[in-house]
Amino acid sequence: MALFRYQILFTTKPLVILQFHGPKMKRKGQDIRTFFKKRSVNQRETEEVETQKDSQSVEEETQKVSQSVEVETQKDSQSVELETQKASQSVEVETQKDSQSVELETQKASQSVEVETQKASQSVELETQKASQSVEGETQKDSQSVEVESQKDSPEPPEDTTSPTGPHDISKHRGDSPSQPIRQGFPRTLQGGAWRSFHVEWYQERQWLEYSHSKDAAYCYPCRHFSLPNVPKSVFTSVDGYSNWKKATFRDSGFCRHAKSEHHVNAMLAWEEDKRRKDNNTSMIVLMEAENRKKITDNQKYIKTLGEILCLTATQNIAQRGHRESSDSENRGNFLEILELVSKHDQSVRTRLEDQAKNAKYTSNHIPNEMISILAGMVRDEIIKEVKESEQFSVIVDETKDVKKKEQMSFVLFFLSFRKQKGWMLQV
């Protein structure tokens, strides 16, 4: 019986129906298997080829993507570097601006400190001039009164109204001592058939004698400076002087004859009186100088007392003035009350307050303010000196407006100062 079989094979191509019949079914089946095996092998090979192509395309795409990523990364890094450079440049510019502003502020601060120092020094000079003028006025009054009293007590020798005549190498006024140079040999001149000269031994016998090198002549010191106005002129007071060495030691001429004259004796008495007054410190100049020194010492002590009282009130931060400062007031203020207390224990301060004029007491409301400004200037000078000597310092400057809309500038200094006992210390 013939056998008929139908086998349907599904491939990638349209459906193919194969009919197998009879005894040839087995052989044909083998041929078909071989065909399909070969076909599957071909399909695999084609699939592998396509897979390789796909992998190559994937690799190419991957390379392209990596290259694009690298390019983008390079661009981003360059942009980051540019931004970093711009930021650093801006920081440097801002730093330079800040340093310049700090330098300007420091210069302004130093200039203001110098101006304040100059003002303080000028005020100190003005106060010193005022004090010296007041002292000079008082000294002149005292000296005039002393001169009047001394003129009443004893007459003074006549003063030199004009400079005495003579060469340049001898005494010029009463304050100079007699010019008595000592040499081994004086110039020799031919007189009376012999060479004669001045001798040093003549000084010991005659203290009034003077000698001039330029004129090679002798002069009389008291007759030139202490003679009366209408005394006749002598060779010992002339310009050329006395140079007759042959007759210099004769009894009736030369030095002996001049020493016995009346005008020389009067001049010697006046000279001795002048020396006695100087030796006993009773001359007019010494009295005036002593009185002047005493006035200066008292003024300095009084001003020092006022300054110490002002320093006390300033350091204790208490008010200086009172509401009513008249003499009948019960509370005249801290400054005047402390000054009154000090005067009870210091006679010079008491005398100054009781005897001096009102404008010489320095107790008005203006003088203490000026003295405080002077003291402040002294403090600033000391601070500036310490800052200059310190190794490190810093300055903080700030300003603000007060109630009156006026700018007030404040300076804060930090510096290191050296103390002998404590060493280096931070001062503010």
C-alpha positions as CSV (number, residue, x, y, z in Angstrom):
1,M,0.0,0.0,0.0
2,A,1.4,3.2,-1.1
3,L,2.2,5.5,1.7
4,F,1.7,9.2,1.3
5,R,3.1,11.7,3.7
6,Y,3.0,15.3,3.7
7,Q,5.7,17.4,5.5
8,I,5.6,21.1,5.9
9,L,8.9,22.9,6.4
10,F,9.0,26.4,7.7
11,T,11.9,28.5,6.4
12,T,12.7,32.1,5.9
13,K,11.2,31.9,2.4
14,P,7.5,31.4,1.6
15,L,5.9,28.2,2.8
16,V,7.1,25.1,0.8
17,I,5.0,21.9,0.8
18,L,6.9,18.8,0.0
19,Q,5.2,15.5,-0.9
20,F,7.0,12.3,-0.2
21,H,5.5,9.0,-1.5
22,G,6.5,5.5,-2.0
23,P,9.8,3.8,-1.3
24,K,11.9,6.9,-2.2
25,M,10.7,8.7,0.9
26,K,13.7,7.8,3.0
27,R,16.3,8.9,0.4
28,K,14.6,12.1,-0.4
29,G,14.3,12.8,3.3
30,Q,18.1,12.5,3.6
31,D,18.6,14.9,0.7
32,I,16.3,17.4,2.3
33,R,18.1,17.2,5.6
34,T,21.4,17.8,3.9
35,F,20.0,20.7,2.0
36,F,18.7,22.3,5.2
37,K,21.9,21.7,7.1
38,K,23.9,23.4,4.4
39,R,21.3,26.2,4.4
40,S,21.5,26.6,8.2
41,V,25.3,26.7,7.9
42,N,25.0,29.4,5.3
43,Q,22.6,31.3,7.5
44,R,24.9,31.1,10.4
45,E,27.8,32.3,8.4
46,T,25.7,35.2,7.1
47,E,24.6,35.9,10.7
48,E,28.2,35.9,11.9
49,V,29.1,38.3,9.1
50,E,26.3,40.6,10.0
51,T,27.3,40.3,13.7
52,Q,30.8,41.3,12.9
53,K,29.5,44.2,10.8
54,D,27.3,45.3,13.7
55,S,30.2,45.0,16.2
56,Q,32.4,47.1,13.9
57,S,29.7,49.7,13.5
58,V,29.3,49.7,17.3
59,E,33.0,50.1,17.8
60,E,33.1,53.0,15.3
61,E,30.2,54.6,17.1
62,T,31.9,54.1,20.4
63,Q,35.1,55.7,19.1
64,K,33.2,58.6,17.7
65,V,31.4,59.1,21.0
66,S,34.7,58.9,23.0
67,Q,36.3,61.4,20.6
68,S,33.4,63.8,21.0
69,V,33.5,63.3,24.8
70,E,37.3,64.2,24.8
71,V,36.7,67.3,22.7
72,E,33.9,68.4,25.1
73,T,36.2,67.7,28.1
74,Q,39.0,69.7,26.6
75,K,36.6,72.6,25.9
76,D,35.3,72.5,29.5
77,S,38.8,72.4,31.0
78,Q,39.8,75.4,28.9
79,S,36.7,77.3,29.9
80,V,37.4,76.4,33.6
81,E,41.0,77.7,33.2
82,L,39.8,80.9,31.7
83,E,37.3,81.4,34.5
84,T,40.0,80.7,37.1
85,Q,42.4,83.2,35.5
86,K,39.7,85.9,35.4
87,A,38.8,85.2,39.1
88,S,42.5,85.4,40.1
89,Q,43.0,88.7,38.2
90,S,39.9,90.2,39.8
91,V,41.1,89.1,43.2
92,E,44.5,90.7,42.6
93,V,42.8,94.0,41.4
94,E,40.7,94.0,44.6
95,T,43.7,93.3,46.7
96,Q,45.6,96.2,45.1
97,K,42.7,98.5,45.6
98,D,42.4,97.5,49.3
99,S,46.2,98.0,49.9
100,Q,46.1,101.4,48.2
101,S,43.1,102.4,50.3
102,V,44.9,101.2,53.5
103,E,48.0,103.2,52.5
104,L,45.9,106.3,51.9
105,E,44.2,105.9,55.3
106,T,47.6,105.4,57.0
107,Q,49.0,108.5,55.3
108,K,46.0,110.5,56.4
109,A,46.3,109.3,59.9
110,S,50.1,110.1,60.0
111,Q,49.4,113.6,58.5
112,S,46.7,114.3,61.1
113,V,49.0,113.1,63.9
114,E,51.8,115.4,62.6
115,V,49.3,118.3,62.4
116,E,48.2,117.7,66.0
117,T,51.8,117.5,67.1
118,Q,52.7,120.8,65.4
119,K,49.6,122.5,67.0
120,A,50.6,121.2,70.4
121,S,54.2,122.4,70.0
122,Q,53.1,125.8,68.8
123,S,50.7,126.2,71.8
124,V,53.6,125.2,74.1
125,E,55.8,127.8,72.5
126,L,53.1,130.4,72.9
127,E,52.6,129.6,76.5
128,T,56.4,129.7,77.1
129,Q,56.6,133.0,75.4
130,K,53.8,134.4,77.5
131,A,55.3,133.1,80.7
132,S,58.8,134.5,79.7
133,Q,57.3,137.9,78.8
134,S,55.5,138.1,82.2
135,V,58.7,137.0,84.0
136,E,60.7,139.6,82.1
137,G,58.3,142.4,82.9
138,E,58.3,141.5,86.6
139,T,62.1,141.2,86.5
140,Q,62.5,144.6,84.9
141,K,60.3,146.1,87.5
142,D,62.3,144.5,90.3
143,S,65.6,145.4,88.8
144,Q,64.5,149.0,88.4
145,S,63.5,149.1,92.1
146,V,66.8,147.5,93.1
147,E,68.8,150.0,91.0
148,V,67.0,152.9,92.6
149,E,67.7,151.6,96.1
150,S,71.4,150.9,95.3
151,Q,71.8,154.4,93.8
152,K,70.5,155.8,97.1
153,D,72.8,153.7,99.2
154,S,76.2,154.1,97.4
155,P,77.3,155.8,94.2
156,E,78.5,153.5,91.4
157,P,81.7,154.2,89.4
158,P,81.0,155.9,86.1
159,E,80.0,153.5,83.3
160,D,81.7,153.4,80.0
161,T,79.6,155.4,77.5
162,T,82.0,154.7,74.7
163,S,84.4,151.9,74.0
164,P,87.9,152.7,75.2
165,T,90.6,153.4,72.6
166,G,93.4,150.9,72.0
167,P,94.5,148.0,69.8
168,H,92.4,144.9,69.2
169,D,94.5,142.5,71.3
170,I,93.9,144.2,74.7
171,S,90.8,144.4,77.0
172,K,87.7,146.0,75.4
173,H,85.3,146.5,78.4
174,R,85.2,146.1,82.2
175,G,84.2,142.4,82.0
176,D,87.6,141.6,80.4
177,S,90.6,141.0,82.6
178,P,93.8,142.8,81.9
179,S,95.6,141.5,78.9
180,Q,99.0,140.2,80.2
181,P,100.5,137.8,77.6
182,I,103.5,135.8,78.7
183,R,106.3,135.1,76.1
184,Q,109.9,134.0,76.3
185,G,111.1,137.0,74.3
186,F,109.4,140.3,73.5
187,P,110.3,142.4,70.4
188,R,113.6,144.4,71.0
189,T,114.1,148.0,69.8
190,L,117.2,150.2,69.8
191,Q,116.9,152.8,72.6
192,G,119.7,154.9,74.1
193,G,122.4,152.9,72.4
194,A,121.1,149.5,73.6
195,W,118.5,146.9,72.5
196,R,115.6,147.1,75.0
197,S,112.2,145.3,75.3
198,F,109.2,144.7,77.6
199,H,109.7,142.3,80.6
200,V,107.3,139.7,82.1
201,E,108.4,140.6,85.7
202,W,106.6,144.0,85.4
203,Y,103.2,142.2,85.6
204,Q,103.9,141.1,89.2
205,E,104.8,144.5,90.4
206,R,102.0,146.3,88.5
207,Q,98.8,144.4,88.2
208,W,97.2,147.2,86.2
209,L,99.6,146.8,83.3
210,E,98.5,145.6,79.9
211,Y,100.7,144.7,76.9
212,S,99.8,144.7,73.1
213,H,101.7,142.5,70.7
214,S,100.5,144.5,67.7
215,K,101.7,147.9,69.0
216,D,104.6,146.5,71.2
217,A,103.4,149.0,73.9
218,A,102.0,149.0,77.5
219,Y,98.6,150.3,78.6
220,C,96.8,151.0,82.0
221,Y,93.7,148.8,82.5
222,P,91.9,150.9,85.2
223,C,92.6,154.2,83.5
224,R,91.1,152.9,80.3
225,H,87.9,151.5,82.0
226,F,87.3,153.3,85.3
227,S,88.5,156.9,84.8
228,L,86.2,159.8,85.4
229,P,84.7,161.5,82.3
230,N,86.8,164.8,82.3
231,V,90.2,163.3,83.2
232,P,93.0,164.5,80.9
233,K,94.3,161.9,78.4
234,S,97.5,160.0,79.1
235,V,99.9,158.0,77.0
236,F,98.8,154.9,78.8
237,T,95.3,155.3,77.5
238,S,96.2,156.5,74.0
239,V,96.1,154.3,70.8
240,D,99.8,153.9,70.5
241,G,100.5,153.3,74.2
242,Y,103.7,153.6,76.2
243,S,106.8,152.0,74.6
244,N,109.9,153.9,76.1
245,W,111.4,150.8,77.8
246,K,114.6,152.7,78.8
247,K,112.7,155.0,81.2
248,A,109.9,152.6,82.1
249,T,111.2,151.8,85.6
250,F,112.6,155.2,86.5
251,R,111.4,156.8,89.7
252,D,110.4,160.1,88.1
253,S,109.1,158.8,84.8
254,G,107.5,155.8,83.2
255,F,105.4,153.4,85.3
256,C,106.2,155.1,88.6
257,R,105.2,158.5,87.6
258,H,101.9,157.3,86.1
259,A,101.1,155.2,89.3
260,K,101.5,158.4,91.4
261,S,99.1,160.5,89.3
262,E,95.7,161.5,90.8
263,H,93.5,160.2,88.0
264,H,95.3,156.8,88.2
265,V,94.8,156.6,91.9
266,N,91.0,157.3,91.5
267,A,90.7,154.7,88.7
268,M,92.5,152.1,90.9
269,L,90.0,152.8,93.8
270,A,87.0,152.4,91.4
271,W,88.5,149.2,90.1
272,E,89.1,147.8,93.6
273,E,85.5,148.7,94.5
274,D,84.2,146.8,91.4
275,K,86.2,143.7,92.3
276,R,85.0,143.9,95.9
277,R,81.4,144.0,94.8
278,K,81.9,141.0,92.5
279,D,83.7,139.0,95.2
280,N,81.0,139.6,97.7
281,N,78.1,138.9,95.2
282,T,76.6,142.3,95.9
283,S,76.8,143.8,92.5
284,M,73.7,144.9,90.6
285,I,74.0,142.2,88.0
286,V,74.3,139.4,90.5
287,L,71.3,140.7,92.4
288,M,69.3,140.9,89.2
289,E,70.3,137.5,88.1
290,A,69.4,135.9,91.5
291,E,66.0,137.6,91.5
292,N,65.4,136.5,87.9
293,R,66.3,132.9,88.7
294,K,64.0,133.0,91.8
295,K,61.1,134.3,89.7
296,I,61.7,131.7,87.0
297,T,61.8,128.9,89.6
298,D,58.6,130.1,91.3
299,N,56.8,130.3,88.0
300,Q,57.9,126.8,86.9
301,K,56.8,125.4,90.2
302,Y,53.4,127.1,90.0
303,I,52.8,125.9,86.4
304,K,53.9,122.4,87.4
305,T,51.3,122.4,90.3
306,L,48.5,123.4,87.9
307,G,49.6,120.7,85.5
308,E,49.6,118.0,88.2
309,I,46.1,119.1,89.3
310,L,44.8,118.9,85.7
311,C,46.4,115.5,85.2
312,L,44.7,114.3,88.4
313,T,41.2,115.4,87.3
314,A,41.7,114.0,83.8
315,T,42.9,110.6,85.0
316,Q,40.1,110.3,87.6
317,N,37.6,111.5,85.0
318,I,36.0,114.1,87.2
319,A,34.6,117.5,86.2
320,Q,37.1,120.4,86.6
321,R,34.9,123.5,86.7
322,G,32.0,124.4,89.0
323,H,28.7,126.3,88.3
324,R,29.8,129.2,90.5
325,E,33.5,129.9,90.9
326,S,33.3,133.2,92.8
327,S,35.1,133.6,96.1
328,D,31.9,133.4,98.1
329,S,30.8,130.2,96.5
330,E,30.7,127.1,98.7
331,N,31.8,124.8,95.9
332,R,34.0,126.4,93.2
333,G,34.7,123.2,91.3
334,N,37.3,120.4,91.6
335,F,40.1,122.3,90.0
336,L,40.0,125.5,92.2
337,E,39.2,123.5,95.3
338,I,42.2,121.2,94.9
339,L,44.4,124.3,94.1
340,E,43.2,125.9,97.3
341,L,44.0,122.8,99.3
342,V,47.6,122.7,97.8
343,S,48.1,126.4,98.6
344,K,47.5,125.7,102.3
345,H,50.6,123.5,102.3
346,D,52.8,125.4,99.8
347,Q,53.7,129.1,100.6
348,S,54.9,129.9,97.1
349,V,51.5,128.8,95.6
350,R,49.7,130.8,98.3
351,T,51.7,133.9,97.6
352,R,51.0,133.6,93.9
353,L,47.3,133.3,94.4
354,E,47.1,136.2,96.9
355,D,49.6,138.7,95.5
356,Q,49.6,138.2,91.7
357,A,47.2,139.9,89.3
358,K,44.2,137.9,88.1
359,N,45.6,137.5,84.6
360,A,48.8,135.9,86.1
361,K,47.0,133.2,88.2
362,Y,46.2,130.9,85.2
363,T,42.9,129.9,86.8
364,S,40.4,131.1,84.1
365,N,38.3,128.6,82.1
366,H,40.5,129.1,79.0
367,I,44.0,128.5,80.4
368,P,43.3,124.9,81.8
369,N,41.8,123.9,78.5
370,E,45.0,125.1,76.7
371,M,47.1,123.3,79.2
372,I,45.1,120.1,78.7
373,S,45.7,120.3,75.0
374,I,49.4,120.8,75.6
375,L,49.5,117.8,77.8
376,A,47.6,115.8,75.2
377,G,50.1,116.8,72.6
378,M,52.9,115.6,74.9
379,V,51.1,112.3,75.3
380,R,50.7,112.0,71.6
381,D,54.4,112.7,71.1
382,E,55.4,110.0,73.5
383,I,53.0,107.5,71.8
384,I,54.5,108.4,68.4
385,K,58.0,107.9,69.8
386,E,57.1,104.5,71.2
387,V,55.4,103.5,67.9
388,K,58.5,104.5,65.9
389,E,60.7,102.4,68.3
390,S,58.5,99.4,68.2
391,E,59.1,96.5,65.9
392,Q,55.5,95.9,64.9
393,F,52.4,98.0,64.9
394,S,49.0,98.4,63.2
395,V,46.5,101.2,62.7
396,I,42.7,101.1,62.7
397,V,41.0,104.3,61.4
398,D,37.3,105.0,61.4
399,E,35.1,108.0,61.4
400,T,31.5,108.8,62.1
401,K,29.2,111.8,62.4
402,D,28.3,113.3,65.8
403,V,25.0,115.0,66.8
404,K,26.1,118.2,64.9
405,K,26.7,116.2,61.7
406,K,30.4,116.7,62.0
407,E,32.8,114.0,61.1
408,Q,34.8,112.6,64.0
409,M,37.8,110.4,63.2
410,S,39.1,107.8,65.6
411,F,42.6,106.2,65.6
412,V,43.4,102.9,67.3
413,L,47.1,101.9,67.5
414,F,48.3,98.4,68.4
415,F,52.1,98.2,69.0
416,L,54.7,96.5,71.0
417,S,56.6,98.5,73.7
418,F,59.6,97.4,75.7
419,R,59.6,97.8,79.5
420,K,62.8,97.2,81.5
421,Q,61.0,95.2,84.2
422,K,58.2,93.5,82.2
423,G,59.9,93.2,78.7
424,W,57.8,93.5,75.5
425,M,54.1,94.4,76.1
426,L,51.2,94.9,73.7
427,Q,49.9,98.5,74.0
428,V,46.6,99.9,72.7
